[in-house]
Amino acid sequence: MSAFTEETRERAREIIARYPADRSRSALLPLLHLVQAEEGYVSPAGVEFCAEVLGLNKAQVGAVATFYTMYKRRPTGDYLVSVCTNTMCNVLGGQEVYDTLAEHLGVGHDETTTDGKITLEHAECLAACDYGPVMTVNYDFFDGVDPQTALGVVDELRAGGRPMPTRGARLCTLKEMAVQLAGFADEREGAVADGGPGEPTLRGLRLAQQHGISVPGFDPNTPIRSKAEADKAAAEAKARSEAAAKPAPAPAASGNGAGPAGKAGAGEPAPAAEAAGSTTRDVKAPDDKSPEVRAAETRQPDARTAVSDAPGTKVPADSVPPAPRDAQAAEAAGAAANAPAGDGKPAGDEAGAQERNLKEAEAGAGAGGAGSARASETGVQK
């Protein structure tokens, strides 16, 4: 196994500690970014390292590493240049940008220049259609590029410069970006202070400010509760809900005739609605039938079937629903007219042809052997 640095091992332990003890394998994704930050790609040694610290086998780690395109399986340049060639960017010139870069750099898709600086790839979608055509360098955006601006970016990278992305923080190498994807902050001085948002992204904010729209009661300083606090609040809310759902106990019936509001006579119990303190009458659900019964009635309605959209109502008087026996008779008639094929009669054969053949065979049997042969021959021909 490759000797990963002690700093990488310490960071690996920190990543694993973010997850519950019985869910440690969830740390695999950031761990793969971590090993890529040290070696520049997910090497066989990196796969083995992840398997070792998580107690997995290498096949399980390799299956994840080969699924996601952000994990590179061979050495990658300091700068991963991705050009979107999907529909929107392609219409706007994305393919031309990619072809120009490929010819200028002398590499194709997922190939690295000889100086190890740049790896070029075409991307199916970079989720920035309103800025197309776009390309990214280590996942930071360069918007509205054309062949000449794209060439300027890669030439500056190869010369040792770091051009400023259109949106986002200061550009970094792929290894530095992998550290951030593993869940660690960019420690470069002022790195996250650079850059800015794009106007299409801010369009919604501008409209909200223009029309005075805001989220009611939103406090950006609201602290995020810990899991224990959230679980406690959920348990208390559940207890309150269950307490509110319990019916209030009915008071004992009074035998002195002084019922609620004087409505109950002597020795009579108070009405259920009044005893429960409710003014709403208890009404049985209009249709408490099983789903199977309701489906059957939909297919075969009768006089007792409720009209759709109005549970509990009667069938309109101007139409006579079919009686169940009529439907049964129709079903029986249909079954009789479409009898299933037997073993001796392949499905689809014409019954009339078989009957003629049978009659000819019987007639031939009565006339002798020659007749039988003729009947047999006729049957075969037919």
Steps between C-alpha positions, in 0.01 A plus 500: 500500500618854429621674813242773548613787718405519864302816423287302252443225756402755764257663257359157416427440869336843520279422199391164642417664835238716325276195456328266751711200599271257319492718186872553448489377141313822416841669530620328181423790263702765688776246564536442126540875453758496779723238336459681168625816672827327584567300184310700240275206420345195670780249466482129591683597819231760570228240453681269739542781754127582497411131532738462796377795706131421436514122531379445143639286222674656201222397262247707696726805494587454134132479404440847645822650364416390145140623516563873557691696235653734760721213615785464252649153454826610339738792560334833423649843433513788744201655322200306377344697216143389429309637201124455486391345169139431594203637308482864614873567513551305178250721317684804632841372387617260770618233258708758311664603828584139582636422154719811506647408839556138397693607192699768687595273791553190288281283723156340485233424756640404843858542382777705663752730338865389501593763758243356743324831531162449335256212459227569245153349508163567343214513748141399431359782713646752742161627622555856379287528186430869561874572477579282197725409349687423821811319604639431844853478635505270802122554522518883508304671223611699200178624342415605147828375356595490136801326340731799551415563866533127571846498340598798711400318820696180427808693381503700823468179701793339318707814558450467877223755541161455659230686306203617701180297446186684394326383814636345815814518710862522392617222273686208658665178383307176471667362815406812694143474373486132605585604858201734499273230352611274785349756738790722602514879462721681251774637726657737246490859617205685347423215259127495565475880491575515130252464220133579496158380385366524147217729399263222383542338841413827673195565281261340748645705786466818298134428425431420867654830607314689228160362605566486874482120522661324795463180698269572796662453838838405358795562732838427341654485847278212611734238651497150360388257768702194585352156434428449870314832519305423185403153631387649831288765326345235275414280802338792681297593192385139463395486866298821463334368186402172668364686803289724280362201309365327812124564553400683815331275759121532502355638828276272699128531424314699761183347646346827619370603161738794475673382181719721284319825428187334641458277195521158664203382698510337840696177495592541132865494391637805324524476121834373373587823320428709808681259730813527287471875489457506123226668298568287191272205436664155472465397136603162367729502201287479181706217356689274737525213254823326414689614188423165336124549545515857368697385194248222431208739526670738261518224240151365576279768660162424648223703663686512830824631357570862586547743215863594448601838641202492736544221760178393662265637234261292292519411134312758287143398425525566124730203444454134587819331615554145370403226738778271622333199340501675159872559526556138604296375205697719261825370643384139466391558139837650417684208656287252308570676170875496565572157631868433574692279260533137602811282478393364161416840350772763474380851579372683195404193293170522314246263652306461171800355313555242772134395491512451121812288526338288770185439294701405192705256705187338643347474153815342363512243780153378402597459130804281563876524509534696176253755628695526820817570309329764287348662811833497671667655196226762475538585866873546464459721198241714670 
